[in-house]
């Protein structure tokens, strides 16, 4: 076994609380499949037979009841539950399962939908004996109208600055705009080693990482790091160019200083070495291959810690962590996986106009004279007569009474839409009742208790 | 007519083709160039005291000829040569050269003025005289290049057509990795640019920097791909729009091109001017900006990197200056005689009518015309100019020997020596590394001018009389030697550079910075300045007998000026006062002398202390500074107790706090030792 796969599925979806109020993020239906099915499918296609799923009790319960999960995933899922309110970061979660980690790992987030050729990332990891290999993609513009959003909301998020070398693979620099108020600062020694650095800003981190086992061991010793993306990755990227990890024979006084700094805790330095270290070293010495040109120093300038990134130039790569991304993913994901438009168990009246880009889930009942276009309708949903649904996402167990007109909206599970209601660009929360003949435009309709939270 | 002639000669001169540009160009104005034949610095001093840099021979051809050949081959039809320092010599040279023949495709106008002090002055004059009509090429007279700039020119014109006159300059850079020989550490730049448009966003010299800073706002230009490049060698060739001259006029503080580039980039949002970059992968383009570069460019030239500008090409078209080229890059001029057993190893260029004795060993060297070299001479990386006499048994390595120098027998020149014009060295002397010898006395320039912008003036003759009075030192230049040793030489710079390079390497070994990089706080400087100021204040207070309240007032205002905390004020005041006797009398004072000097001072300044040292914490701060001072001066521990006692008697310090300090303060071994000191113990018990 070369890599162990770890799926991080404990996230709460804090950036789309309206959707995740009753359904955990990992279980949100996208194209009538729970969100976490997509990364699992990605891993399965890659050939993994076993996945460690880190998740919450709630999700675990839903997983055992969700028929989809059982049907489609052949891999052995090793579900590890962590406390929901424990406020654990992704790195904390890795530390939690350290005992289970025997080899290098591949960490995937549950909200990733992509058709990336995953071997590209892994190949980078293998070829360069890298400490970290990660996946990034060009950011996509979301075109769909987002319910409850007035006007075009600018993405208030700050850009990430990602610096790669000339080949576009080696990760040299990483910082968020927020941390760069004093300007971007790069050590000259880095520029001497990699004289041409490309700084890219329009990238999305897919939250897919290959990590050496040593990194997990390092995490176990460094309890202060709690998030992979927020702390661990920037740390590793920075660490690439520090001498302390680059040369094993540190001067004694330097070591003393480190010891002092570490205040007794066992091992704060990342020890990147593998079993075959002497052999690899020998191979490198004998080889005339080099990763850079322009000077005569050894490959990788003798650095042992190396971070690489694969940047997808094209192809879909979404992180479903906002409402806009969720809507976009719903529209695109089924196409990506060539979904059957209508589940065999759905009952659809013959006098229903259905566009070819709509997807109807299991056990649905669609009545006469309905029109469904560019929409996804979840399992066990009832759509009564003369209903028009366009550009919408209807989750599971929703009842839509006669004569409704639903456009560009998201309707969460178990909601009931009253007779003749007219919803445009609305988000209807879990289990909400919309009174008959209501006319709502651009609203977020959630329960009072849901509003209280936040 | 002129245009046609220009093109023909271009194809005949055999430089890389520029067929594509031809058609377009015909509608446009003939291409003009501004050549600045003055460096406005003293990098080549003292060699340039006798000859302007543009005329220094590089591979036995004056540097300016390379620049003019480059301009002509790139299609320039009109060149304005601006001279300042030794303008008449440059003029004379050019008038004799092929550039001023009627058949020359490149019309050369020579403009001289004593008033030029910088590149800025030259360009302001270009504007005043409205010499340029359209885009022009700006180069220095010491650029050696074979870069084909036609593509850059096209791009520049295209950009100007697309966005009306926004792009004012296109800089030509060559790709070459850091540490490349042709890169000059002094001129190393870091460039941030927009990947797509090649627009320069940030341009900075990197010499002496450890961290490279980029303001964030340069990344707000709408693009999402940027490049930070450190692999660029600035060729010092720029294609300028006519506005450049106007901009120099508008901004009279622009002196160098660097000022200009920085100014344009900083004011980009206001003025809307942009600078672009053209990166060439092949070709050669280097400015000979110092002697280190002189060394590397010369050897590149001999190794034929600047093809077609090779030594045997004789592109300056001088009669009798042709030479033959043979294996291992050995070039011989006509009339060269080589003695029995002499070897020319590789990369050797020997000028006309030079005779070399027997059993010489020459490698990687350039020897000028009409030189005589004796027997058993060893030359490696030696640059021997014209009419030089070298006697037998001489060893020269990596040094420059200028015209008419005489090197007597048995002389050894170690690395990086420079023998300026007419110097005589020897016999039997070894010059240490980095020696610079000139017939001009190093002091004479100080007499002449202090203006650093001066590229020097013509008063050399007048000062010669003075130098005659000073005798040559035979220990320095040999028994029959003539010349003075220069200490502050340009070669020092090259050594500095090497040091810098070493620093850069050692920088790698610095331990990893903590998560938040430590920003060197400007306070530390402030504290130092504050300390100096306090010292100055007290000194003046003594000399002019200023009252204590005025002293306090002054120190208070200093405290605010440098933003110093009260604690620091107390500590600095204490240490300044305790240092004061050393400051005045030197460090060799005995403890007894020290006490004798200090006690009256303490008495005088006691009111000042009392003004600051009030609370218990203040006392402790004062004592900690006191302790620190004596920890450094451990030979003066006997004096300590007396000073302490005195401070107690003057009521600067209180008994309680002294006792508290004594019992608590010890943190290190030495301070513990200090407290154990007999004197303090007895003093302690006395209290």
Interface residues (C-beta under 8 A of the other chain):
Chain A: X159 X161 X163 X177 X180 X181 X182 X183 X184 X185 X186 X187 X188 X189 X191 X192 X195 X196 X197 X198 X199 X200 X201 X202 X235 X238 X239 X241 X242 X243 X244 X245 X254 X257 X258 X293 X294 X295
Chain B: X176 X177 X178 X179 X180 X190 X192 X195 X206 X209 X210 X211 X212 X213 X214 X215 X216 X219 X224 X225 X226 X227 X228 X229 X230 X231 X504 X507 X508 X509 X510 X511 X512 X513 X515 X517 X519
